[in-house]
Amino acid sequence: MVELTSPTAQAHIPDDGMIVDLSMHANKLMANQDISMDLTDEQNNRLVEYVREIERMSYSRISRRYDHWKLADRAHDVYVKADATRFREKAVIADTRAIADTVLTYLMAALGGRNPMFQLEGLNRKSRKAAAILEQVMHQQMRRTAGEARLAQHLLDCIRYGFAPTKITWDAKTNTNKITNFDPRRVFPDPRVQWGDWENLQYCVFTSTGSYDALVQTGLYPKLKSDKKYRYKMTSDQQAWEAHRWHQEEGRGLSIDPLQPNERSTGRSNSSYFSLGNARIIDEAWVKLAGYQVGMPNLDVIWLLMTVIDESLIIRMHLNPYGRQFPVVIGGLFHDSHKTYAQSLYDLLLPLHDIATWLLRSRIDNVQAAMNNLIFVDPTKVAVSDLIDRNPWGIIRSLPGQNPGDGVFIANVPDITRGHWNDIGALSEMKQRLSAASDAQQGMPTPGSDRTTAYEVQRLTQLGSQRLGVLSRIISATSIRPLVRMSIENIQDSLAYNGSIRMAADTVNETLRPMITDGYLDYDSAALQGDIEYLVVDGTLPIEPSRSPQSWLNAVQVATQSGLGMELDLKAMTLEAVRSMGISDIDRFRIPPEQLQREGPSPSQQMEIMEKMRGASVQPQEQIDREVERGNIIPMRSQQ
């Protein structure tokens, strides 16, 4: 084990407020270089202690939510102990999970169910084309990186915890955005800001675990290779920071416990490899400091990224590569800017869930008691052994001259929990009211549906969707919009090489259609620049009219009835309506030209001719003359 000087011993911050003097490293910092290998032991210890203290500050506040989150985990997982043997221990109400899944399904459809997934708009005329291309680029990146699963996890954390920290970074190796979901217990944001005011965070710390080899393979931490002693765990198991001790919590499926004694120290193994106890704790601290705090008073603010291993050593330190923002969005379900942390759906449902589970278990207890009735026996009148070891054809012996009925009394247990099923149903209905996840939205028949019209069911479902729609708009505005904005900025700033997206020209709008060559949309970083914003959407709002099939069909109908169809290409408008329905390969259904020549005009052409004839019969002479000039109408030859 490597012995290090305790950071606490030299962590006193002077009265001038300076944490550590980094002025001698200013040039390398401003050049975006890693200065971890240049730090002295004193500088290292001061900075490590600073990370520990900001993490402790956040932990002392956010850890108040851990018990709620643990209960939410168990309710969501329908948790039953693996060694449970009694039936009552296995009895858990599962409709809470069904409700959560229903809300998740709605939010996924509302926020991630479109193609392209995220709709963008240019804030000025020059950005219109860039927005159209970026839509396709981001959709391609989401497909390649399992973005749908990342989005689903983000929304699930919103539902389950009311706190969904998600990191958005740029992966230079794959030239794409990387979305990382974090367990809320592994993230420690500044607790001094109110909910939703994340742009004013002074710090945010991400905690994870990993092996030495995994860290080296990233190529980001050359300091680890500078000394062989860094291969091994650098702190004892008893020195773990308070904020890291939640790892040992049971029932969450965690395989790494930083407090587990490492095998080398216990003598169980001669090798440090493949040892759970040697898992390394990594704290990634994103901090915003005043210049005077690091010995650079000429700077108002400096954004830094520090990576600490084993709560002891800084293995990487440089300027924030994302400028003046932290690469994190924090989602929540019920927005309340007056609170530090938002409520989750499970916060509302858990009290009712617990009551319903108790009712179910008490029902099981009552049934078991009724099936095992108490028997009172007078051993002077019957053979007790016959009663203990009896079978369907057994014989119960009684003493001579005795009536067996006088020696045996069976105490029947009354069924006092018969009404619990109705109580459980009432609680389930209350949970549906709280969550707006009705039976109809869960795909289940509603009570009394045989007497309820389809319109009534549809109307009730729409009203419930409006409530969920409010939640989706809030999530879209507070977490999806910043996520998309960060992704756009990463693409615009960091795209290393040109790309290509395969698509058919007839599947895209008119903005992109001229840019497609041989079935591919080619782009470079220059074509992606501009002021672009994410369109906040939800499942209760109609989609953009130009993307709606119904809008196109209505337009065709109006043009046909008004006579405007003679001036418009109704065929092209109808094709656009079909494409907006998601049918992109409609051309493969076209009748070959040679077949059309043999069979005469197609039905659509015949309708077009008839419409022109109808229009011509009611048009004024001036309009007829104009159509003759255009060649749309051939005048009849005058009679000789």
Secondary structure, DSSP 8 states (H G I E B T S, - for coil): ------GGGG----TT--S---GGGHHHHHTT---GGG--HHHHHHHHHHHHHHHHHHHHHHGGGHHHHHHHHHHHTT---TT--SHHHH----HHHHHHHHHHHHHHHHHH-SSSSS-EEESSGGGHHHHHHHHHHHHHHHHHTTHHHHHHHHHHHHHHTS-EEEEEEEETTTTEEEEEE--GGGEEE-TTS-TT-GGG-SEEEEEEEE-HHHHHHTT--GGGGS-GGGGS--S-GGG--GGGGGGG-TTS-----TTS--HHHHTS-S--TT-GGG-EEEEEEEEEE-GGGGT-TT-S-EEEEEEEETTTEEEEEEE-TTSSS-SEEEE-SB--TTSSS-B-HHHHHHHHHHHHHHHHHHHHHHHHHHHS-EEEE-TTTB-HHHHHT--TT----B-TT--HHHHEEEE----TTTTHHHHHHHHHHHHHHHHT--TTTTT---TTGGGS-HHHHHHHHHHHHHHHHHHHHHHIIIIIHHHHHHHHHHHHHH--S-EEEE--GGGS-TTTGGGEETTEEEE-GGGG-S-EEE----TTS---GGG-HHHHHHHHHHHHHHSGGGGS-HHHHHHHHHHHTT---GGGGS--HHHHHHH-S-HHHHHHHHHHHHHHHHS-HHHHHHHHHHTSS-------
